[in-house]
Amino acid sequence: MLVRNRILTLQLASLINPSSSSSSILPFPKPTLSFPTRNLSHWTLRNPTHHHVSASASKTTQTRQISDAARFVRTVLFVPPGVDPDEVTEDMVLPGSNIVIGPYAGESRIKEVEFVKSSGKAKECPKDHRPEFAILGRSNVGKSSLINALVRKKEVALTSKKPGKTQLINHFLVNKSWYIVDLPGYGFAKAPDAARMDWSSFTKGYFLNRDTLVAVLLLVDASVPPQKIDLDCANWLGRNNIPITIVFTKCDKMKASKGKRPDENIRDFQQVIRQNYKVHPPWIMTSSVTGLGRDDLLLHMSQLRNYWDQ
Protein backbone atom coordinates (compact mmCIF):
# COMPACT_ATOMS: atom_id res chain seq x y z
CA MET A 1 0.00 0.00 0.00
CA LEU A 2 1.32 3.45 -0.86
CA VAL A 3 2.61 5.54 2.00
CA ARG A 4 0.40 8.39 0.84
CA ASN A 5 -2.60 6.21 1.68
CA ARG A 6 -1.56 5.94 5.31
CA ILE A 7 -0.83 8.21 8.22
CA LEU A 8 2.65 7.12 9.29
CA THR A 9 4.04 7.58 12.78
CA LEU A 10 7.80 7.15 12.99
CA GLN A 11 8.55 5.69 16.42
CA LEU A 12 12.26 5.36 17.01
CA ALA A 13 11.65 3.50 20.25
CA SER A 14 10.53 0.53 18.16
CA LEU A 15 13.92 0.40 16.41
CA ILE A 16 15.42 -1.42 19.37
CA ASN A 17 13.76 -4.09 21.47
CA PRO A 18 15.75 -4.80 24.64
CA SER A 19 13.67 -7.90 25.37
CA SER A 20 14.96 -9.84 22.38
CA SER A 21 16.32 -13.35 22.50
CA SER A 22 19.75 -13.76 24.07
CA SER A 23 20.84 -15.79 21.08
CA SER A 24 21.13 -12.64 18.99
CA ILE A 25 24.59 -11.31 18.16
CA LEU A 26 23.46 -7.94 19.46
CA PRO A 27 21.87 -7.42 22.88
CA PHE A 28 18.81 -6.59 20.81
CA PRO A 29 17.73 -7.59 17.28
CA LYS A 30 18.92 -5.80 14.20
CA PRO A 31 17.20 -2.40 14.24
CA THR A 32 14.51 -1.90 11.63
CA LEU A 33 12.45 1.09 10.70
CA SER A 34 8.93 0.63 11.96
CA PHE A 35 5.95 2.34 10.36
CA PRO A 36 2.96 1.87 12.69
CA THR A 37 0.07 2.83 10.44
CA ARG A 38 -3.60 3.60 10.41
CA ASN A 39 -5.87 3.51 7.40
CA LEU A 40 -7.47 6.79 6.45
CA SER A 41 -10.82 5.40 7.40
CA HIS A 42 -9.68 5.23 11.01
CA TRP A 43 -9.07 8.98 10.99
CA THR A 44 -12.36 10.13 9.48
CA LEU A 45 -14.39 12.53 11.60
CA ARG A 46 -17.02 10.49 13.27
CA ASN A 47 -19.15 11.33 16.25
CA PRO A 48 -20.69 8.26 17.90
CA THR A 49 -23.82 10.27 18.63
CA HIS A 50 -24.42 10.93 14.94
CA HIS A 51 -25.21 8.46 12.20
CA HIS A 52 -23.59 10.27 9.28
CA VAL A 53 -21.03 12.85 8.28
CA SER A 54 -21.63 15.38 5.56
CA ALA A 55 -19.95 14.69 2.23
CA SER A 56 -18.08 17.98 2.38
CA ALA A 57 -16.73 17.27 5.88
CA SER A 58 -15.63 13.78 4.82
CA LYS A 59 -13.87 15.13 1.74
CA THR A 60 -12.12 17.83 3.76
CA THR A 61 -10.92 15.29 6.30
CA GLN A 62 -9.65 12.91 3.62
CA THR A 63 -7.78 15.76 1.91
CA ARG A 64 -6.18 16.70 5.21
CA GLN A 65 -5.14 13.11 5.86
CA ILE A 66 -3.55 12.70 2.43
CA SER A 67 -1.82 16.03 2.94
CA ASP A 68 -0.44 14.86 6.29
CA ALA A 69 0.87 11.63 4.76
CA ALA A 70 2.45 13.51 1.84
CA ARG A 71 4.02 15.96 4.27
CA PHE A 72 5.47 13.05 6.25
CA VAL A 73 7.10 11.57 3.16
CA ARG A 74 8.51 14.92 2.07
CA THR A 75 9.80 16.08 5.47
CA VAL A 76 10.75 12.89 7.35
CA LEU A 77 11.89 10.50 4.63
CA PHE A 78 14.79 11.08 2.29
CA VAL A 79 13.32 10.69 -1.18
CA PRO A 80 16.09 10.52 -3.81
CA PRO A 81 15.93 11.84 -7.38
CA GLY A 82 13.88 9.69 -9.69
CA VAL A 83 11.29 8.76 -7.05
CA ASP A 84 7.80 10.23 -6.94
CA PRO A 85 7.06 10.93 -3.25
CA ASP A 86 3.45 9.89 -3.86
CA GLU A 87 4.64 6.47 -5.00
CA VAL A 88 6.85 5.63 -2.01
CA THR A 89 6.11 2.28 -0.37
CA GLU A 90 7.35 0.89 2.91
CA ASP A 91 9.57 -1.73 1.28
CA MET A 92 11.48 1.06 -0.48
CA VAL A 93 12.83 2.35 2.86
CA LEU A 94 16.13 0.92 4.09
CA PRO A 95 15.94 -0.76 7.53
CA GLY A 96 17.08 1.39 10.43
CA SER A 97 16.97 4.58 8.39
CA ASN A 98 14.74 7.15 6.72
CA ILE A 99 16.32 6.51 3.31
CA VAL A 100 14.19 5.62 0.29
CA ILE A 101 15.95 3.60 -2.41
CA GLY A 102 15.32 4.71 -5.98
CA PRO A 103 16.30 3.90 -9.56
CA TYR A 104 19.84 5.30 -9.24
CA ALA A 105 20.82 2.67 -6.67
CA GLY A 106 23.17 0.17 -8.28
CA GLU A 107 26.25 -1.95 -7.73
CA SER A 108 27.49 -1.15 -4.24
CA ARG A 109 30.05 -3.86 -3.50
CA ILE A 110 33.57 -2.68 -2.78
CA LYS A 111 35.94 -4.95 -4.67
CA GLU A 112 39.19 -3.11 -4.10
CA VAL A 113 40.47 -0.12 -2.17
CA GLU A 114 43.83 1.59 -2.05
CA PHE A 115 45.25 4.48 -0.08
CA VAL A 116 46.17 7.33 -2.43
CA LYS A 117 47.52 10.22 -0.38
CA SER A 118 47.31 12.42 2.70
CA SER A 119 46.86 16.13 2.20
CA GLY A 120 47.49 18.94 4.64
CA LYS A 121 45.49 21.42 2.57
CA ALA A 122 42.39 21.17 0.41
CA LYS A 123 44.30 22.35 -2.66
CA GLU A 124 46.66 19.37 -2.30
CA CYS A 125 43.87 16.80 -2.67
CA PRO A 126 43.62 14.60 -5.79
CA LYS A 127 42.47 16.45 -8.90
CA ASP A 128 41.21 13.59 -11.05
CA HIS A 129 37.55 14.61 -10.76
CA ARG A 130 36.33 11.33 -9.27
CA PRO A 131 33.31 11.58 -6.94
CA GLU A 132 34.02 11.33 -3.24
CA PHE A 133 32.33 10.90 0.14
CA ALA A 134 33.87 12.66 3.11
CA ILE A 135 33.64 11.01 6.51
CA LEU A 136 33.44 13.50 9.35
CA GLY A 137 32.77 13.34 13.08
CA ARG A 138 34.04 13.87 16.58
CA SER A 139 37.33 12.26 17.46
CA ASN A 140 36.81 8.67 18.56
CA VAL A 141 33.34 8.49 17.01
CA GLY A 142 34.49 5.53 14.91
CA LYS A 143 35.42 7.07 11.55
CA SER A 144 38.31 4.74 10.81
CA SER A 145 36.36 1.74 12.10
CA LEU A 146 33.49 2.57 9.75
CA ILE A 147 35.83 2.84 6.78
CA ASN A 148 37.34 -0.55 7.61
CA ALA A 149 33.85 -2.03 7.94
CA LEU A 150 32.67 -0.57 4.62
CA VAL A 151 35.62 -2.00 2.71
CA ARG A 152 35.57 -5.24 4.75
CA LYS A 153 39.27 -5.01 5.48
CA LYS A 154 41.12 -4.40 8.72
CA GLU A 155 43.49 -1.49 9.10
CA VAL A 156 42.73 0.14 5.76
CA ALA A 157 42.21 3.25 7.85
CA LEU A 158 44.31 3.52 10.99
CA THR A 159 42.23 2.98 14.13
CA SER A 160 43.37 4.09 17.54
CA LYS A 161 42.02 4.39 21.05
CA LYS A 162 43.70 7.79 21.18
CA PRO A 163 41.30 10.44 19.76
CA GLY A 164 42.74 12.89 17.28
CA LYS A 165 45.00 10.40 15.46
CA THR A 166 43.83 11.48 12.01
CA GLN A 167 45.08 15.02 11.36
CA LEU A 168 45.23 15.07 7.56
CA ILE A 169 42.79 14.66 4.66
CA ASN A 170 43.20 11.01 3.63
CA HIS A 171 41.94 9.79 0.26
CA PHE A 172 41.15 6.10 -0.39
CA LEU A 173 40.34 5.08 -3.96
CA VAL A 174 37.48 2.57 -4.18
CA ASN A 175 37.00 0.31 -7.22
CA LYS A 176 39.25 2.70 -9.15
CA SER A 177 36.25 4.98 -9.60
CA TRP A 178 35.43 6.95 -6.43
CA TYR A 179 36.92 8.08 -3.13
CA ILE A 180 36.29 7.66 0.56
CA VAL A 181 37.85 10.63 2.35
CA ASP A 182 38.82 10.33 6.00
CA LEU A 183 38.83 13.79 7.57
CA PRO A 184 40.35 14.82 10.91
CA GLY A 185 38.04 14.41 13.87
CA TYR A 186 36.86 17.53 15.64
CA GLY A 187 36.36 18.28 19.30
CA PHE A 188 39.58 16.80 20.71
CA ALA A 189 41.54 19.29 22.78
CA LYS A 190 44.83 17.35 23.11
CA ALA A 191 45.95 17.82 19.52
CA PRO A 192 48.86 20.23 19.07
CA ASP A 193 47.87 23.88 19.26
CA ALA A 194 48.77 24.50 15.62
CA ALA A 195 46.66 21.55 14.49
CA ARG A 196 43.69 22.78 16.52
CA MET A 197 43.97 26.25 14.99
CA ASP A 198 44.28 24.97 11.43
CA TRP A 199 41.56 22.30 11.58
CA SER A 200 38.60 24.60 11.06
CA SER A 201 40.14 26.59 8.22
CA PHE A 202 41.52 23.74 6.11
CA THR A 203 38.54 21.43 6.67
CA LYS A 204 35.97 24.09 5.88
CA GLY A 205 38.05 25.04 2.87
CA TYR A 206 37.77 21.44 1.68
CA PHE A 207 33.97 21.46 2.02
CA LEU A 208 33.48 24.79 0.29
CA ASN A 209 35.87 24.24 -2.60
CA ARG A 210 35.64 20.53 -3.41
CA ASP A 211 33.52 20.24 -6.55
CA THR A 212 33.77 16.43 -6.53
CA LEU A 213 32.21 16.09 -3.07
CA VAL A 214 29.00 14.04 -3.39
CA ALA A 215 28.06 14.10 0.29
CA VAL A 216 29.42 14.26 3.81
CA LEU A 217 28.82 11.25 6.03
CA LEU A 218 28.47 12.94 9.41
CA LEU A 219 29.11 10.34 12.09
CA VAL A 220 27.26 10.75 15.38
CA ASP A 221 27.82 8.55 18.43
CA ALA A 222 24.43 7.04 19.31
CA SER A 223 25.66 5.72 22.65
CA VAL A 224 25.79 9.21 24.17
CA PRO A 225 23.29 12.10 24.34
CA PRO A 226 23.32 14.68 21.52
CA GLN A 227 26.46 16.79 21.57
CA LYS A 228 26.35 20.49 20.76
CA ILE A 229 29.48 20.24 18.61
CA ASP A 230 27.79 17.62 16.37
CA LEU A 231 24.67 19.74 16.05
CA ASP A 232 26.74 22.83 15.26
CA CYS A 233 28.60 20.90 12.56
CA ALA A 234 25.37 19.61 10.99
CA ASN A 235 23.90 23.10 11.00
CA TRP A 236 27.03 24.64 9.44
CA LEU A 237 26.97 22.08 6.64
CA GLY A 238 23.27 22.75 6.10
CA ARG A 239 23.73 26.51 5.96
CA ASN A 240 26.38 26.04 3.28
CA ASN A 241 24.19 23.69 1.23
CA ILE A 242 26.56 20.76 1.62
CA PRO A 243 24.68 17.44 1.33
CA ILE A 244 24.97 15.26 4.42
CA THR A 245 23.94 11.81 5.55
CA ILE A 246 23.86 11.36 9.32
CA VAL A 247 25.44 8.02 10.21
CA PHE A 248 24.68 7.00 13.78
CA THR A 249 27.54 4.83 15.05
CA LYS A 250 27.90 2.45 18.01
CA CYS A 251 24.24 1.51 17.85
CA ASP A 252 25.10 -1.81 19.50
CA LYS A 253 26.56 -0.19 22.59
CA MET A 254 25.04 0.78 25.90
CA LYS A 255 26.90 2.94 28.39
CA ALA A 256 27.53 1.39 31.79
CA SER A 257 26.01 4.38 33.57
CA LYS A 258 22.30 4.97 33.71
CA GLY A 259 22.16 6.72 30.37
CA LYS A 260 19.63 6.53 27.58
CA ARG A 261 19.53 3.78 24.99
CA PRO A 262 20.94 4.50 21.52
CA ASP A 263 17.45 4.80 20.01
CA GLU A 264 16.54 7.43 22.59
CA ASN A 265 19.70 9.43 21.88
CA ILE A 266 18.96 9.21 18.15
CA ARG A 267 15.42 10.47 18.69
CA ASP A 268 16.69 13.39 20.80
CA PHE A 269 19.29 14.30 18.17
CA GLN A 270 16.71 14.27 15.40
CA GLN A 271 14.30 16.43 17.33
CA VAL A 272 16.92 19.17 17.46
CA ILE A 273 17.89 18.71 13.80
CA ARG A 274 14.26 19.19 12.73
CA GLN A 275 14.33 22.68 14.21
CA ASN A 276 16.91 23.73 11.63
CA TYR A 277 16.14 21.55 8.61
CA LYS A 278 12.85 21.89 6.75
CA VAL A 279 13.48 18.46 5.26
CA HIS A 280 15.22 15.93 7.47
CA PRO A 281 18.61 14.79 6.07
CA PRO A 282 19.06 11.08 5.33
CA TRP A 283 20.15 9.06 8.36
CA ILE A 284 21.04 5.46 9.10
CA MET A 285 21.98 3.35 12.12
CA THR A 286 25.28 1.45 12.03
CA SER A 287 27.68 -0.64 14.07
CA SER A 288 31.22 -1.28 12.87
CA VAL A 289 31.47 -4.22 15.26
CA THR A 290 28.51 -6.19 13.93
CA GLY A 291 28.31 -4.77 10.41
CA LEU A 292 24.86 -3.33 11.11
CA GLY A 293 23.82 -0.92 8.33
CA ARG A 294 27.03 -1.40 6.32
CA ASP A 295 25.50 -2.79 3.12
CA ASP A 296 22.52 -0.45 3.27
CA LEU A 297 24.79 2.57 3.66
CA LEU A 298 26.80 1.46 0.62
CA LEU A 299 23.58 1.09 -1.36
CA HIS A 300 22.55 4.61 -0.39
CA MET A 301 25.97 5.90 -1.39
CA SER A 302 25.64 4.16 -4.77
CA GLN A 303 22.46 6.02 -5.65
CA LEU A 304 23.97 9.37 -4.65
CA ARG A 305 27.10 8.60 -6.65
CA ASN A 306 25.25 7.41 -9.75
CA TYR A 307 23.03 10.49 -9.76
CA TRP A 308 26.10 12.72 -9.35
CA ASP A 309 27.64 11.02 -12.41
CA GLN A 310 24.67 11.94 -14.62
C-alpha positions in Angstrom: 0.0 0.0 0.0 1.3 3.5 -0.9 2.6 5.5 2.0 0.4 8.4 0.8 -2.6 6.2 1.7 -1.6 5.9 5.3 -0.8 8.2 8.2 2.7 7.1 9.3 4.0 7.6 12.8 7.8 7.2 13.0 8.5 5.7 16.4 12.3 5.4 17.0 11.6 3.5 20.3 10.5 0.5 18.2 13.9 0.4 16.4 15.4 -1.4 19.4 13.8 -4.1 21.5 15.7 -4.8 24.6 13.7 -7.9 25.4 15.0 -9.8 22.4 16.3 -13.4 22.5 19.7 -13.8 24.1 20.8 -15.8 21.1 21.1 -12.6 19.0 24.6 -11.3 18.2 23.5 -7.9 19.5 21.9 -7.4 22.9 18.8 -6.6 20.8 17.7 -7.6 17.3 18.9 -5.8 14.2 17.2 -2.4 14.2 14.5 -1.9 11.6 12.5 1.1 10.7 8.9 0.6 12.0 6.0 2.3 10.4 3.0 1.9 12.7 0.1 2.8 10.4 -3.6 3.6 10.4 -5.9 3.5 7.4 -7.5 6.8 6.4 -10.8 5.4 7.4 -9.7 5.2 11.0 -9.1 9.0 11.0 -12.4 10.1 9.5 -14.4 12.5 11.6 -17.0 10.5 13.3 -19.2 11.3 16.3 -20.7 8.3 17.9 -23.8 10.3 18.6 -24.4 10.9 14.9 -25.2 8.5 12.2 -23.6 10.3 9.3 -21.0 12.9 8.3 -21.6 15.4 5.6 -20.0 14.7 2.2 -18.1 18.0 2.4 -16.7 17.3 5.9 -15.6 13.8 4.8 -13.9 15.1 1.7 -12.1 17.8 3.8 -10.9 15.3 6.3 -9.6 12.9 3.6 -7.8 15.8 1.9 -6.2 16.7 5.2 -5.1 13.1 5.9 -3.5 12.7 2.4 -1.8 16.0 2.9 -0.4 14.9 6.3 0.9 11.6 4.8 2.4 13.5 1.8 4.0 16.0 4.3 5.5 13.0 6.2 7.1 11.6 3.2 8.5 14.9 2.1 9.8 16.1 5.5 10.8 12.9 7.4 11.9 10.5 4.6 14.8 11.1 2.3 13.3 10.7 -1.2 16.1 10.5 -3.8 15.9 11.8 -7.4 13.9 9.7 -9.7 11.3 8.8 -7.1 7.8 10.2 -6.9 7.1 10.9 -3.2 3.5 9.9 -3.9 4.6 6.5 -5.0 6.8 5.6 -2.0 6.1 2.3 -0.4 7.3 0.9 2.9 9.6 -1.7 1.3 11.5 1.1 -0.5 12.8 2.3 2.9 16.1 0.9 4.1 15.9 -0.8 7.5 17.1 1.4 10.4 17.0 4.6 8.4 14.7 7.2 6.7 16.3 6.5 3.3 14.2 5.6 0.3 16.0 3.6 -2.4 15.3 4.7 -6.0 16.3 3.9 -9.6 19.8 5.3 -9.2 20.8 2.7 -6.7 23.2 0.2 -8.3 26.2 -1.9 -7.7 27.5 -1.2 -4.2 30.0 -3.9 -3.5 33.6 -2.7 -2.8 35.9 -4.9 -4.7 39.2 -3.1 -4.1 40.5 -0.1 -2.2 43.8 1.6 -2.0 45.2 4.5 -0.1 46.2 7.3 -2.4 47.5 10.2 -0.4 47.3 12.4 2.7 46.9 16.1 2.2 47.5 18.9 4.6 45.5 21.4 2.6 42.4 21.2 0.4 44.3 22.3 -2.7 46.7 19.4 -2.3 43.9 16.8 -2.7 43.6 14.6 -5.8 42.5 16.4 -8.9 41.2 13.6 -11.0 37.6 14.6 -10.8 36.3 11.3 -9.3 33.3 11.6 -6.9 34.0 11.3 -3.2 32.3 10.9 0.1 33.9 12.7 3.1 33.6 11.0 6.5 33.4 13.5 9.4 32.8 13.3 13.1 34.0 13.9 16.6 37.3 12.3 17.5 36.8 8.7 18.6 33.3 8.5 17.0 34.5 5.5 14.9 35.4 7.1 11.6 38.3 4.7 10.8 36.4 1.7 12.1 33.5 2.6 9.8 35.8 2.8 6.8 37.3 -0.6 7.6 33.8 -2.0 7.9 32.7 -0.6 4.6 35.6 -2.0 2.7 35.6 -5.2 4.8 39.3 -5.0 5.5 41.1 -4.4 8.7 43.5 -1.5 9.1 42.7 0.1 5.8 42.2 3.2 7.8 44.3 3.5 11.0 42.2 3.0 14.1 43.4 4.1 17.5 42.0 4.4 21.0 43.7 7.8 21.2 41.3 10.4 19.8 42.7 12.9 17.3 45.0 10.4 15.5 43.8 11.5 12.0 45.1 15.0 11.4 45.2 15.1 7.6 42.8 14.7 4.7 43.2 11.0 3.6 41.9 9.8 0.3 41.1 6.1 -0.4 40.3 5.1 -4.0 37.5 2.6 -4.2 37.0 0.3 -7.2 39.2 2.7 -9.1 36.2 5.0 -9.6 35.4 6.9 -6.4 36.9 8.1 -3.1 36.3 7.7 0.6 37.9 10.6 2.4 38.8 10.3 6.0 38.8 13.8 7.6 40.4 14.8 10.9 38.0 14.4 13.9 36.9 17.5 15.6 36.4 18.3 19.3 39.6 16.8 20.7 41.5 19.3 22.8 44.8 17.4 23.1 45.9 17.8 19.5 48.9 20.2 19.1 47.9 23.9 19.3 48.8 24.5 15.6 46.7 21.6 14.5 43.7 22.8 16.5 44.0 26.3 15.0 44.3 25.0 11.4 41.6 22.3 11.6 38.6 24.6 11.1 40.1 26.6 8.2 41.5 23.7 6.1 38.5 21.4 6.7 36.0 24.1 5.9 38.0 25.0 2.9 37.8 21.4 1.7 34.0 21.5 2.0 33.5 24.8 0.3 35.9 24.2 -2.6 35.6 20.5 -3.4 33.5 20.2 -6.6 33.8 16.4 -6.5 32.2 16.1 -3.1 29.0 14.0 -3.4 28.1 14.1 0.3 29.4 14.3 3.8 28.8 11.2 6.0 28.5 12.9 9.4 29.1 10.3 12.1 27.3 10.8 15.4 27.8 8.5 18.4 24.4 7.0 19.3 25.7 5.7 22.6 25.8 9.2 24.2 23.3 12.1 24.3 23.3 14.7 21.5 26.5 16.8 21.6 26.4 20.5 20.8 29.5 20.2 18.6 27.8 17.6 16.4 24.7 19.7 16.0 26.7 22.8 15.3 28.6 20.9 12.6 25.4 19.6 11.0 23.9 23.1 11.0 27.0 24.6 9.4 27.0 22.1 6.6 23.3 22.7 6.1 23.7 26.5 6.0 26.4 26.0 3.3 24.2 23.7 1.2 26.6 20.8 1.6 24.7 17.4 1.3 25.0 15.3 4.4 23.9 11.8 5.5 23.9 11.4 9.3 25.4 8.0 10.2 24.7 7.0 13.8 27.5 4.8 15.0 27.9 2.5 18.0 24.2 1.5 17.9 25.1 -1.8 19.5 26.6 -0.2 22.6 25.0 0.8 25.9 26.9 2.9 28.4 27.5 1.4 31.8 26.0 4.4 33.6 22.3 5.0 33.7 22.2 6.7 30.4 19.6 6.5 27.6 19.5 3.8 25.0 20.9 4.5 21.5 17.5 4.8 20.0 16.5 7.4 22.6 19.7 9.4 21.9 19.0 9.2 18.1 15.4 10.5 18.7 16.7 13.4 20.8 19.3 14.3 18.2 16.7 14.3 15.4 14.3 16.4 17.3 16.9 19.2 17.5 17.9 18.7 13.8 14.3 19.2 12.7 14.3 22.7 14.2 16.9 23.7 11.6 16.1 21.5 8.6 12.9 21.9 6.7 13.5 18.5 5.3 15.2 15.9 7.5 18.6 14.8 6.1 19.1 11.1 5.3 20.2 9.1 8.4 21.0 5.5 9.1 22.0 3.3 12.1 25.3 1.5 12.0 27.7 -0.6 14.1 31.2 -1.3 12.9 31.5 -4.2 15.3 28.5 -6.2 13.9 28.3 -4.8 10.4 24.9 -3.3 11.1 23.8 -0.9 8.3 27.0 -1.4 6.3 25.5 -2.8 3.1 22.5 -0.4 3.3 24.8 2.6 3.7 26.8 1.5 0.6 23.6 1.1 -1.4 22.6 4.6 -0.4 26.0 5.9 -1.4 25.6 4.2 -4.8 22.5 6.0 -5.6 24.0 9.4 -4.6 27.1 8.6 -6.7 25.3 7.4 -9.7 23.0 10.5 -9.8 26.1 12.7 -9.3 27.6 11.0 -12.4 24.7 11.9 -14.6 
